[in-house]
């Protein structure tokens, strides 16, 4: 259920990942027929997975502080995921679509871990 990791860079409390979202991912099944989109819950799942694996081992999801979805993520997309962990503020994230024209914001937000 995870995307293909093309690159992972971590420095201290920040990480940057380059991800490929293959069309055959479970998340696209039924969401939506004829025009598949990556659900927000999948994006949150990936943020929690990479955040707790790379930056905050042993932590678990507590709550969503805020989230904003700006553009849909389609099958076959390449994404840049930027994560920053500040224990007192939470885990912030930013998904950007990578295209020939450059980067464009797909979603961003902050979650609380405990």
Secondary structure, DSSP 4 states (H G I P E B T S, - for coil): -PPEEEEEEEETTEEEEEEE--TT-GGGTTSSTTS----HHHHHHHHHHHIIIII-TT--EEEEEEEEE-S---TT-EEEEEEEEETTTEEEEEEEEEETTEEEEEEEEEEEE-
